Amino acid sequence: MFSVPNLLADEASGLFFPESASTFSQQSDTVFYAITIVCVLFFIPITIALFGFASKYKKAKGEQAESQVDHNTKLELIWSVGPSFLLIAMFYFGARGFMEQRTIPEGAYEIGVKATRWNWSFNYGGTTQNSELHVVKDEPTKLVMTADTVIHSLFIPAFRVKKDVVPGRFNYMWFRATKASEKLSDEELAARKQVYKDASESWSYEKEGYTEDGYAFYDLYCTEYCGKDHSMMQTVVVVHETREELEAWVEEKGKRQPGVDPVTYGRKLYESRGCKSCHSLEPGVKLAGPSYAGSFGTSRELTDGSSVTMDYGYIKESIEDPKAKIVKGYAGVNMPSYKGMLSTDDIYCLAQFIKSLNPNAAKQEAEEADSGAAVAETGTEADVTSASE
């Protein structure tokens, strides 16, 4: 996502900043360039005069310097009062920009933001939450932000906005995006998705430059060190042309669409709801939480010495009440509750995805299903046993 090489390669970028895409960005850039020009215009003649006078009035080694204590009132007033007006102007334009960013317009479109280690979650109302920030062009957007355990900081370079996200309190940020995100055609998007499907790989935002829905995006990331995966706490911002387009996207993301199988949707939830930040899909890889690989259907030892089977019930309970049954070795992990944030179907799809990571569990369920079908057909389990013999 956002990096110095990407910035240098971005044709829409300026000399120091990425593409300007909000009302604040033009104002901030103007103040920055004005201050930079003033500083350079003072720095160059002062530096030339410094070296010039040092060379002209250099005394030979051992020669006693003469006392030349004197002053010029007119000159001193000029170099003191003159620059003061420049400093006042810098303060005025900087303070005006600061106050505009602090004054949120009435009727701004409100989006809830929750920062966790190490993921962003954006609430669009109800159970519709996503790791991507989607807003509307030329409409004010208000972010209501909080964090679960540590301080984070939300920064959108293209919008020139940044604000700390603090546990136990709400901070606010607003902006007005001015450039809508480009969207791939349905044919182009389908072709790109097919490449990843054939390779059994997940969609790459960085490689494609587009979201999985086909939108070009702006970068958003955390600029407050928040732990070992701080550098991975980044996501994307998409700007829609109209409110109707945004609402259609929100409605689509609020539930599983017809034809989308539970495993595929469960994987999307795993990637978008922060699960991947703490739970690996690789066997034996320990992150903040235990790995999902091969876990479904297995017995897990808990911190109190008891054990539990990793099944649908345990997954649902752990999502809604993470502290109820903690796996041994993870007592200090502070996972937030997702109760009310995921629908019953969401939890089912996540469980189906986790189950798909254990071929033995899927095989066992298939055998049980075949056995059940045979029982239904013959009438008794004894008949099934006899048939198998």
SEFIDO-578831 format. One record per residue (C-alpha): residue number from 0; x, y, z. Coordinates in Angstrom, 1 decimal. Each point is the difference from the previous one (the first is absolute). Example, Ala and Ser with C-alpha at 12.3 -4.5 7.8 and 13.67 -1.06 7.14 Angstrom:
2
+-----+--------+--------+--------+
!   k !     px !     py !     pz !
+-----+--------+--------+--------+
!   0 !   12.3 !   -4.5 !    7.8 !
!   1 !    1.4 !    3.4 !   -0.7 !
+-----+--------+--------+--------+
This chain:
389
+-----+--------+--------+--------+
!   k !     px !     py !     pz !
+-----+--------+--------+--------+
!   0 !    0.0 !    0.0 !    0.0 !
!   1 !    1.3 !    3.5 !    0.9 !
!   2 !    3.8 !    0.2 !   -0.1 !
!   3 !    2.8 !    2.3 !   -1.2 !
!   4 !    0.5 !   -2.0 !   -3.3 !
!   5 !   -3.7 !    0.0 !   -0.7 !
!   6 !   -0.1 !    3.8 !    0.6 !
!   7 !    2.9 !    0.6 !   -2.3 !
!   8 !   -1.7 !   -2.2 !   -2.7 !
!   9 !   -3.3 !    1.7 !    0.4 !
!  10 !   -0.5 !    2.4 !   -2.9 !
!  11 !   -2.8 !    1.8 !    1.8 !
!  12 !    2.3 !    0.8 !    3.0 !
!  13 !    1.5 !    3.4 !    0.6 !
!  14 !    3.6 !    0.7 !    1.0 !
!  15 !   -0.4 !   -0.9 !    3.6 !
!  16 !   -3.5 !   -1.5 !    0.3 !
!  17 !   -2.2 !   -2.7 !   -1.5 !
!  18 !   -3.1 !    0.9 !   -2.2 !
!  19 !   -2.2 !    2.7 !    1.3 !
!  20 !   -3.5 !   -1.4 !    0.5 !
!  21 !   -1.8 !    2.2 !    2.6 !
!  22 !   -0.8 !    3.6 !    0.8 !
!  23 !    2.6 !    0.0 !    2.8 !
!  24 !    2.8 !   -1.3 !   -2.2 !
!  25 !    0.2 !    3.1 !   -2.2 !
!  26 !   -0.1 !    2.3 !    3.0 !
!  27 !    2.6 !   -1.9 !    1.9 !
!  28 !    2.3 !   -0.2 !   -3.1 !
!  29 !   -0.3 !    3.7 !   -0.6 !
!  30 !    1.0 !    0.9 !    3.5 !
!  31 !    2.9 !   -2.5 !   -0.1 !
!  32 !    1.4 !    1.2 !   -3.3 !
!  33 !   -0.4 !    3.7 !    1.1 !
!  34 !    1.9 !   -0.6 !    3.2 !
!  35 !    2.7 !   -2.0 !   -1.9 !
!  36 !    0.5 !    2.8 !   -2.5 !
!  37 !    0.3 !    2.6 !    2.7 !
!  38 !    2.5 !   -2.1 !    1.9 !
!  39 !    2.1 !   -0.6 !   -3.2 !
!  40 !   -0.1 !    3.7 !   -0.9 !
!  41 !    1.4 !    0.9 !    3.4 !
!  42 !    2.4 !   -2.9 !    0.3 !
!  43 !    1.8 !    0.6 !   -3.3 !
!  44 !    1.0 !    3.7 !    0.5 !
!  45 !    0.7 !   -0.5 !    3.7 !
!  46 !    2.4 !   -2.9 !   -0.8 !
!  47 !    1.7 !    2.0 !   -2.7 !
!  48 !    0.5 !    2.9 !    2.3 !
!  49 !    1.2 !   -2.3 !    2.8 !
!  50 !    2.8 !   -1.4 !   -2.1 !
!  51 !    0.7 !    3.3 !   -1.8 !
!  52 !    0.5 !    1.9 !    3.3 !
!  53 !    2.0 !   -2.9 !    1.5 !
!  54 !    2.4 !    0.2 !   -2.9 !
!  55 !    0.2 !    3.7 !   -0.3 !
!  56 !    0.7 !    0.8 !    3.6 !
!  57 !    2.1 !   -3.0 !    0.8 !
!  58 !    3.0 !    1.0 !    2.1 !
!  59 !    3.5 !   -1.5 !   -0.2 !
!  60 !    0.9 !   -2.5 !    2.6 !
!  61 !    1.1 !    1.7 !    3.2 !
!  62 !   -1.4 !    3.4 !   -1.0 !
!  63 !   -2.0 !    1.6 !    2.8 !
!  64 !   -3.7 !    0.7 !   -1.0 !
!  65 !   -1.2 !    3.6 !    0.4 !
!  66 !   -3.0 !    0.9 !    2.0 !
!  67 !   -2.8 !    1.3 !   -2.3 !
!  68 !   -3.0 !    0.3 !    2.2 !
!  69 !   -2.6 !    2.1 !   -1.8 !
!  70 !   -3.6 !   -0.3 !   -1.2 !
!  71 !   -2.4 !    1.4 !   -2.7 !
!  72 !   -3.5 !    0.5 !    1.4 !
!  73 !   -1.6 !    0.3 !   -3.5 !
!  74 !    1.6 !   -3.2 !   -1.2 !
!  75 !   -0.8 !   -1.9 !    3.1 !
!  76 !   -3.7 !    1.0 !   -0.2 !
!  77 !   -0.1 !   -1.1 !   -3.6 !
!  78 !    1.4 !   -3.5 !    0.6 !
!  79 !   -2.1 !   -0.5 !    3.1 !
!  80 !   -3.4 !    1.5 !   -0.9 !
!  81 !    0.0 !   -1.0 !   -3.6 !
!  82 !    0.3 !   -3.8 !    0.5 !
!  83 !   -2.5 !    0.3 !    2.9 !
!  84 !   -2.7 !    0.7 !   -2.6 !
!  85 !    1.0 !   -3.2 !   -1.8 !
!  86 !   -0.2 !   -2.0 !    3.2 !
!  87 !   -3.5 !    1.5 !    0.7 !
!  88 !   -1.1 !   -1.0 !   -3.5 !
!  89 !    1.3 !   -3.5 !    0.4 !
!  90 !   -1.8 !   -0.4 !    3.4 !
!  91 !   -3.3 !    1.4 !   -1.5 !
!  92 !   -0.2 !   -2.3 !   -2.9 !
!  93 !    1.1 !   -3.0 !    2.1 !
!  94 !   -2.5 !    0.8 !    2.7 !
!  95 !   -2.8 !    0.5 !   -2.5 !
!  96 !    0.7 !   -3.4 !   -1.5 !
!  97 !    0.1 !   -1.6 !    3.4 !
!  98 !   -3.3 !    1.5 !    1.0 !
!  99 !   -1.7 !   -1.1 !   -3.2 !
! 100 !    1.1 !   -3.5 !    0.6 !
! 101 !   -1.3 !    0.1 !    3.6 !
! 102 !   -3.4 !    1.5 !   -1.0 !
! 103 !   -2.2 !   -2.9 !   -1.3 !
! 104 !   -2.8 !    1.1 !   -2.3 !
! 105 !   -3.6 !   -0.8 !    0.9 !
! 106 !   -1.5 !   -3.0 !   -1.8 !
! 107 !    3.4 !   -1.7 !   -0.7 !
! 108 !   -0.2 !   -3.7 !   -0.9 !
! 109 !    1.1 !   -1.8 !    3.1 !
! 110 !    2.1 !   -3.2 !    0.1 !
! 111 !    1.1 !   -1.7 !    3.2 !
! 112 !    3.7 !   -1.0 !    0.2 !
! 113 !    1.5 !   -2.6 !    2.3 !
! 114 !    3.8 !   -0.6 !    0.2 !
! 115 !    1.2 !   -3.3 !    1.3 !
! 116 !    3.4 !   -1.6 !   -0.1 !
! 117 !    0.6 !    0.0 !   -2.9 !
! 118 !   -3.1 !    0.7 !   -2.1 !
! 119 !   -2.5 !    2.7 !   -0.9 !
! 120 !   -3.7 !   -0.6 !    0.2 !
! 121 !   -2.5 !    2.5 !   -1.6 !
! 122 !   -3.7 !   -0.2 !    1.1 !
! 123 !   -2.5 !    1.1 !   -2.5 !
! 124 !   -3.0 !   -0.7 !    2.2 !
! 125 !   -1.5 !   -3.2 !    1.4 !
! 126 !    2.2 !   -3.0 !   -0.6 !
! 127 !    1.6 !    1.4 !   -3.1 !
! 128 !    3.6 !    0.4 !    0.8 !
! 129 !    3.0 !   -0.2 !   -2.3 !
! 130 !    3.8 !    0.5 !    0.1 !
! 131 !   -0.3 !    2.4 !   -2.9 !
! 132 !   -1.1 !    3.6 !    0.3 !
! 133 !   -2.5 !    1.1 !   -2.6 !
! 134 !   -1.2 !    3.6 !   -0.3 !
! 135 !   -1.9 !    2.2 !   -2.5 !
! 136 !    1.6 !    2.7 !   -2.2 !
! 137 !   -0.7 !    3.6 !    0.8 !
! 138 !   -1.9 !   -0.9 !    3.2 !
! 139 !    1.4 !    0.6 !    3.5 !
! 140 !    0.9 !   -3.2 !    1.8 !
! 141 !    0.3 !   -0.2 !    3.8 !
! 142 !    2.0 !   -2.8 !    1.7 !
! 143 !   -0.8 !   -0.9 !    3.6 !
! 144 !    3.1 !   -1.8 !    1.2 !
! 145 !    1.0 !   -2.1 !    3.0 !
! 146 !    2.5 !   -2.8 !    0.8 !
! 147 !   -0.1 !   -3.1 !    2.1 !
! 148 !    3.3 !   -0.3 !    1.8 !
! 149 !    2.8 !    2.4 !   -1.3 !
! 150 !    0.3 !    3.3 !   -1.7 !
! 151 !   -0.1 !    0.0 !   -3.8 !
! 152 !   -0.1 !    2.9 !   -2.5 !
! 153 !   -2.0 !    0.1 !   -3.2 !
! 154 !    1.7 !    1.7 !   -2.9 !
! 155 !   -1.2 !    0.4 !   -3.6 !
! 156 !    2.8 !    1.6 !   -2.0 !
! 157 !   -2.0 !    1.0 !   -3.0 !
! 158 !   -2.5 !    1.8 !    2.2 !
! 159 !    2.7 !    1.6 !    2.2 !
! 160 !   -1.9 !   -1.0 !    3.2 !
! 161 !    1.3 !   -1.8 !    3.1 !
! 162 !   -1.4 !   -0.6 !    3.5 !
! 163 !    0.9 !   -2.1 !    3.0 !
! 164 !   -2.4 !   -2.8 !    0.9 !
! 165 !    0.0 !   -0.5 !    3.7 !
! 166 !   -1.4 !   -2.9 !    2.2 !
! 167 !   -2.9 !    1.0 !    2.3 !
! 168 !   -1.0 !    3.2 !   -1.9 !
! 169 !   -1.3 !    1.2 !   -3.3 !
! 170 !    2.0 !    2.2 !   -2.4 !
! 171 !   -1.5 !    1.6 !   -3.1 !
! 172 !    1.3 !    0.8 !   -3.4 !
! 173 !   -1.7 !    1.3 !   -3.1 !
! 174 !    0.9 !    0.6 !   -3.7 !
! 175 !   -1.6 !    0.6 !   -3.4 !
! 176 !    1.4 !   -2.2 !   -2.8 !
! 177 !    0.3 !    1.6 !   -3.4 !
! 178 !    1.0 !   -2.8 !   -2.3 !
! 179 !   -2.0 !   -3.1 !   -0.6 !
! 180 !    1.7 !   -3.4 !   -0.3 !
! 181 !    0.4 !   -1.5 !   -3.4 !
! 182 !   -1.9 !   -3.3 !   -0.5 !
! 183 !    1.0 !   -2.9 !   -2.1 !
! 184 !   -2.6 !   -1.4 !   -2.5 !
! 185 !   -1.8 !   -3.2 !    1.0 !
! 186 !    1.9 !   -1.9 !   -2.8 !
! 187 !    3.4 !    1.2 !    1.1 !
! 188 !   -0.7 !   -0.7 !    3.7 !
! 189 !   -1.3 !   -3.5 !   -0.8 !
! 190 !    3.1 !   -0.7 !   -2.0 !
! 191 !    2.4 !    1.1 !    2.8 !
! 192 !   -1.9 !   -2.0 !    2.6 !
! 193 !    0.1 !   -3.1 !   -2.2 !
! 194 !    3.8 !    0.3 !    0.0 !
! 195 !    0.1 !   -0.1 !    3.8 !
! 196 !   -2.6 !   -2.8 !    0.2 !
! 197 !    2.1 !   -2.2 !   -2.4 !
! 198 !    3.1 !    0.6 !    2.1 !
! 199 !   -1.9 !   -0.6 !    3.3 !
! 200 !    1.2 !    3.4 !    1.3 !
! 201 !   -1.7 !    2.9 !    1.8 !
! 202 !   -0.5 !    3.3 !   -1.8 !
! 203 !    3.0 !    2.3 !    0.2 !
! 204 !   -0.8 !    3.7 !    0.6 !
! 205 !    3.6 !    1.1 !   -0.5 !
! 206 !    0.5 !   -1.9 !   -3.2 !
! 207 !   -3.3 !    0.9 !   -1.6 !
! 208 !   -0.4 !    3.5 !    1.3 !
! 209 !   -3.7 !   -0.7 !    0.3 !
! 210 !   -2.3 !   -1.5 !    2.7 !
! 211 !   -1.6 !   -3.4 !   -0.4 !
! 212 !   -3.1 !    1.9 !   -1.1 !
! 213 !    1.9 !    1.7 !   -2.8 !
! 214 !    0.5 !    3.5 !    1.5 !
! 215 !    3.2 !    2.0 !   -0.1 !
! 216 !    0.9 !    1.1 !    3.5 !
! 217 !    1.9 !    2.5 !    2.3 !
! 218 !    2.2 !   -1.3 !    2.8 !
! 219 !   -0.9 !    0.1 !    3.7 !
! 220 !    2.3 !   -1.1 !    2.7 !
! 221 !    1.0 !    0.3 !    3.7 !
! 222 !    2.7 !    2.5 !    0.8 !
! 223 !    0.3 !   -0.7 !    3.8 !
! 224 !    2.2 !   -3.0 !    0.9 !
! 225 !   -2.4 !   -2.6 !    1.5 !
! 226 !    1.9 !   -3.2 !    0.2 !
! 227 !    1.8 !   -2.6 !   -2.1 !
! 228 !   -2.4 !    0.1 !   -3.0 !
! 229 !   -0.3 !    3.8 !   -0.1 !
! 230 !    1.4 !    0.1 !   -3.5 !
! 231 !   -2.8 !   -2.3 !   -1.2 !
! 232 !   -2.8 !    2.2 !    1.3 !
! 233 !   -1.0 !    1.6 !   -3.2 !
! 234 !   -3.1 !   -0.1 !   -2.2 !
! 235 !   -1.6 !    1.8 !   -2.9 !
! 236 !   -2.4 !    2.9 !   -0.6 !
! 237 !   -2.5 !   -0.1 !   -2.9 !
! 238 !   -1.9 !    3.1 !   -1.1 !
! 239 !   -3.4 !   -0.6 !   -1.7 !
! 240 !   -1.6 !    2.4 !   -2.5 !
! 241 !   -3.4 !    0.0 !    1.7 !
! 242 !   -1.6 !   -0.8 !    3.3 !
! 243 !   -2.1 !   -2.6 !   -1.8 !
! 244 !    3.1 !   -1.8 !   -1.2 !
! 245 !    1.4 !   -0.1 !    3.5 !
! 246 !   -3.3 !   -1.2 !    1.6 !
! 247 !   -0.1 !   -2.8 !   -2.6 !
! 248 !    3.5 !   -1.1 !    0.9 !
! 249 !   -0.9 !    0.1 !    3.8 !
! 250 !   -3.1 !   -2.1 !   -0.6 !
! 251 !    2.0 !   -2.5 !   -2.0 !
! 252 !    2.7 !   -0.3 !    2.7 !
! 253 !   -2.6 !   -0.3 !    2.8 !
! 254 !   -0.8 !   -3.6 !   -0.9 !
! 255 !    1.1 !   -3.0 !   -2.1 !
! 256 !   -1.3 !    0.3 !   -3.6 !
! 257 !   -1.9 !   -2.8 !   -1.7 !
! 258 !    2.3 !   -2.5 !   -1.6 !
! 259 !    3.0 !    0.8 !    2.3 !
! 260 !    1.0 !   -3.2 !    1.8 !
! 261 !    0.6 !    0.2 !    3.8 !
! 262 !    3.7 !   -0.9 !   -0.2 !
! 263 !    0.7 !    2.8 !   -2.5 !
! 264 !   -2.0 !    2.5 !    2.0 !
! 265 !    1.6 !   -1.2 !    3.3 !
! 266 !    3.5 !    0.6 !   -1.5 !
! 267 !   -1.1 !    3.6 !   -0.9 !
! 268 !   -1.2 !    0.6 !    3.6 !
! 269 !    3.3 !   -1.5 !    1.3 !
! 270 !    1.9 !    2.6 !   -2.1 !
! 271 !   -2.2 !    3.0 !    0.5 !
! 272 !   -1.1 !   -0.3 !    3.7 !
! 273 !    3.5 !   -0.2 !    1.5 !
! 274 !    0.2 !   -3.7 !    0.6 !
! 275 !    3.2 !   -0.3 !   -2.1 !
! 276 !    1.8 !    2.4 !    2.2 !
! 277 !    0.1 !   -2.5 !    2.9 !
! 278 !   -0.8 !   -3.4 !   -1.5 !
! 279 !    2.3 !   -1.6 !   -2.6 !
! 280 !   -1.0 !   -2.4 !   -2.7 !
! 281 !    3.3 !   -1.8 !    0.2 !
! 282 !    0.5 !   -3.0 !    2.3 !
! 283 !    2.1 !    0.8 !    3.1 !
! 284 !    0.2 !    3.7 !   -0.7 !
! 285 !   -0.8 !    1.8 !    3.3 !
! 286 !   -1.2 !    3.6 !   -0.3 !
! 287 !   -2.0 !    1.8 !    2.8 !
! 288 !   -2.5 !   -2.9 !   -0.2 !
! 289 !    0.2 !   -3.7 !   -1.0 !
! 290 !    0.2 !   -1.1 !   -3.6 !
! 291 !   -3.2 !   -1.0 !   -1.8 !
! 292 !    1.9 !   -2.6 !   -2.1 !
! 293 !   -1.3 !   -3.6 !    0.7 !
! 294 !   -1.8 !    1.2 !    3.1 !
! 295 !   -3.6 !   -0.7 !   -0.7 !
! 296 !   -1.2 !   -3.2 !    1.7 !
! 297 !    3.1 !   -0.3 !    2.2 !
! 298 !    0.1 !    0.1 !    3.8 !
! 299 !    1.6 !    3.1 !    1.6 !
! 300 !    1.4 !    0.3 !    3.5 !
! 301 !   -1.2 !    3.1 !    1.8 !
! 302 !    1.7 !    2.2 !    2.6 !
! 303 !   -2.1 !   -1.6 !    2.9 !
! 304 !    1.2 !   -3.5 !   -0.9 !
! 305 !   -3.2 !   -1.1 !   -1.7 !
! 306 !   -0.3 !   -0.7 !   -3.7 !
! 307 !   -2.5 !    0.9 !   -2.7 !
! 308 !   -0.7 !   -1.1 !   -3.6 !
! 309 !    0.5 !    2.6 !   -2.7 !
! 310 !   -3.5 !   -0.2 !   -1.5 !
! 311 !   -2.7 !    2.4 !   -1.1 !
! 312 !   -1.2 !    0.7 !    3.6 !
! 313 !    3.5 !    0.8 !    1.2 !
! 314 !    0.8 !    2.3 !   -2.9 !
! 315 !   -3.3 !    1.9 !    0.6 !
! 316 !    0.7 !    0.3 !    3.7 !
! 317 !    3.6 !    1.2 !   -0.6 !
! 318 !   -1.1 !    2.6 !   -2.5 !
! 319 !   -2.7 !    1.4 !    2.3 !
! 320 !    1.7 !   -0.5 !    3.4 !
! 321 !    3.8 !   -0.5 !   -0.6 !
! 322 !    0.9 !   -0.3 !    3.7 !
! 323 !   -2.4 !   -2.8 !    0.7 !
! 324 !    2.3 !   -2.9 !   -1.0 !
! 325 !    3.6 !    1.0 !   -0.7 !
! 326 !    2.4 !   -2.4 !   -1.6 !
! 327 !    3.1 !   -0.8 !    2.1 !
! 328 !    2.9 !    2.3 !   -0.8 !
! 329 !   -2.2 !    2.9 !   -1.0 !
! 330 !   -1.2 !    1.3 !    3.4 !
! 331 !    1.4 !    3.5 !   -0.6 !
! 332 !   -1.7 !    0.6 !   -3.4 !
! 333 !   -2.6 !    2.7 !    0.1 !
! 334 !   -2.3 !   -0.9 !   -2.9 !
! 335 !   -3.1 !    2.3 !   -0.4 !
! 336 !   -3.5 !   -1.4 !    0.0 !
! 337 !   -1.8 !    0.0 !   -3.4 !
! 338 !   -3.4 !   -0.6 !    1.6 !
! 339 !   -2.6 !    1.8 !   -2.1 !
! 340 !    2.6 !    0.9 !   -2.6 !
! 341 !   -0.4 !   -3.3 !   -1.9 !
! 342 !   -3.2 !   -1.6 !   -1.1 !
! 343 !   -0.8 !   -3.7 !    0.5 !
! 344 !    0.8 !   -0.7 !   -3.6 !
! 345 !    3.4 !    1.9 !    0.3 !
! 346 !    1.0 !   -2.3 !    3.0 !
! 347 !   -1.2 !   -3.1 !   -1.9 !
! 348 !    2.1 !    1.0 !   -3.1 !
! 349 !    3.1 !    0.7 !    2.2 !
! 350 !   -0.4 !   -3.4 !    1.6 !
! 351 !   -0.4 !   -1.7 !   -3.4 !
! 352 !    3.2 !    1.8 !   -1.2 !
! 353 !    1.9 !   -1.2 !    3.1 !
! 354 !   -1.3 !   -3.5 !   -0.5 !
! 355 !    1.2 !    0.0 !   -3.6 !
! 356 !    3.6 !    0.5 !    1.4 !
! 357 !   -0.2 !   -3.5 !    1.5 !
! 358 !   -0.5 !   -2.6 !   -2.7 !
! 359 !   -0.5 !   -2.7 !    2.6 !
! 360 !   -3.0 !    1.8 !    1.5 !
! 361 !   -1.6 !    0.4 !   -3.4 !
! 362 !    0.7 !   -3.6 !   -0.8 !
! 363 !   -1.5 !   -1.2 !    3.3 !
! 364 !   -3.1 !    2.2 !   -0.6 !
! 365 !   -0.4 !   -1.5 !   -3.5 !
! 366 !    0.2 !   -3.5 !    1.4 !
! 367 !   -2.6 !    0.8 !    2.6 !
! 368 !   -2.3 !    1.5 !   -2.6 !
! 369 !    0.4 !   -3.2 !   -2.2 !
! 370 !   -0.7 !   -2.1 !    3.1 !
! 371 !   -3.1 !    2.0 !    0.8 !
! 372 !   -1.2 !   -0.3 !   -3.5 !
! 373 !    0.5 !   -3.7 !    0.0 !
! 374 !   -1.9 !   -0.2 !    3.3 !
! 375 !   -2.9 !    2.0 !   -1.4 !
! 376 !   -0.1 !   -2.3 !   -3.1 !
! 377 !    0.2 !   -3.4 !    1.8 !
! 378 !   -1.8 !    1.0 !    3.2 !
! 379 !    2.6 !   -1.2 !    2.7 !
! 380 !    3.6 !    0.4 !    0.8 !
! 381 !    0.2 !   -3.8 !    0.2 !
! 382 !   -0.9 !   -0.3 !   -3.6 !
! 383 !    2.8 !    2.5 !   -0.9 !
! 384 !    2.5 !   -2.1 !    2.0 !
! 385 !   -1.1 !   -3.2 !   -1.7 !
! 386 !    0.2 !    1.6 !   -3.4 !
! 387 !    3.5 !    1.2 !    0.6 !
! 388 !    1.1 !   -3.4 !    1.2 !
+-----+--------+--------+--------+
